[in-house]
Amino acid sequence: MDMLIFEVGVAVALITLTGLISARLRFSVIPFYILIGMAVGPHAPQFGIVDLRFIESSSFIEFMGRLGILFLLFYLGLEFSVSRLLKSGKAILTGGIFYVGLNFVSGLLLGWFMDLPLQETMVVCGIMTSSSTAIVAKVLVDLKRTANPETEIIMGMIMFDDLFIAIHISILTGLVLSGATSLGSVLLVSLSALLFIVLFLIIGRKSIKYIDKALNIKSSELFLLAIMTLLFLVAGFSETLHVAEAIGALMIGLVLGESRHVHRIEQQIMPFKDFFGAIFFFSFGLTIEPSTLGGAVGMTLIAVVLTILSNFGAGMIAGKMAGVSTKASLNVGFTLVSRGEFSIIMANIGKAGGLMASIQSFAVLYVLILAVLGPILTKESPKIYARYERIRNRTKQKEAG
């Protein structure tokens, strides 16, 4: 009997229940979605017609997860837009360079310490450098810190990080997925991908007035179909040029972020982003065998410590350059600790390229720990700062005495 639709219904029910529990606990939903995916799958039992192994529907759920990546990146592009990125240049450059640099070097150090091959090390660098925009934005709203002076620095650093990750994904695609073997061929694939991205954004900005004219559609149905056409064609075409489909989605989002129809597009796309985004995290969890996670614990704990230290350093440097207080600088570093959607995208690239299975396990534990720890550190940063001040004052008194 064909149970595809019923199995998808069971999956959506599990995701919904998990989301309700997360909302009740007032916590980030991302680790919950991954955990429920890990709890079911091939190792799970079957209860009558309720088959928690999701054997029949696994490939379909995986495809829906791919759609989730497209909608997440497309919506992110709509939120930022090219002109907004350019206007926030100072905040992007000051904090962003230090943030990306320190976290990327941490990934290199971890890869060297764990004796990982080049491809695996580059994936780990991407996993460790990419903060979760979704979690950071939610935490800032929940803690009512959107009007704080350091919030502009945080958003600037996130935007720089997102741009860097877009470039890194295109390079990883050339390195891991294109089949290129020599350094020259990898560089050629990567440079051609970057050239395509730059040209697309330039041409897209110049064409936006014509796109706006074409999108003067009264029918909501036809308007949505036109947006979906742009999204899927650009994402699909990008993949043929060894640019990850997710980056194609981000690029068309950045272009349409300049459109006068942007608010209408956001309203139409948001339900798809929320629904398929949840399935993306669930489908990632489905691919993980919990018994394999033990081998990645040591590597993960080292990575978590390196990330917290790197973020602390980046926050302090960015805050000092921006002229905000030490307390605000600490908020900057801790707010950006959370990891989520982009880290998992990086892990998926590693999986698609047939890299070491331990990278998947590492990504799961790393994201789970920091998706939980990040919001806690952000919330408790005033208390951490107060304790830091007490220790510093005691040290000064001892030195004076």
Secondary structure, 3 states (H helix, E strand, C coil): CCCHHHHHHHHHHHHHHHHHHHHHHCCCCHHHHHHHHHHCCCCCCEECCEECCCCCCHHHHHHHHHHHHHHHHHHHHHHHCHHHHHHCHHHHHHHHHHHHHHHHHHHHHHHHHCCCCHHHHHHHHHHHHCECHHHHHHHHHHCCCCCCCCHHHHHHHHHHHHHHHHHHHHHHHHHHHCCCCCHHHHHHHHHHHHHHHHHHHHHHHHHHHHHHHHCCCCCHHHHHHHHHHHHHHHHHHHHHCCCCHHHHHHHHHHHHCCCCCHHHHHHHHHHHHHHHHHHHHHHHHHCCCHHHHHHHHHHHHHHHHHHHHHHHHHHHHHHHHHCCCHHHHHHHHHHCCCECHHHHHHHHHHHHCCCCHHHHHHHHHHHHHHHHHHHHHHHHHHHHHHHHHHHHHHHHHHHHC
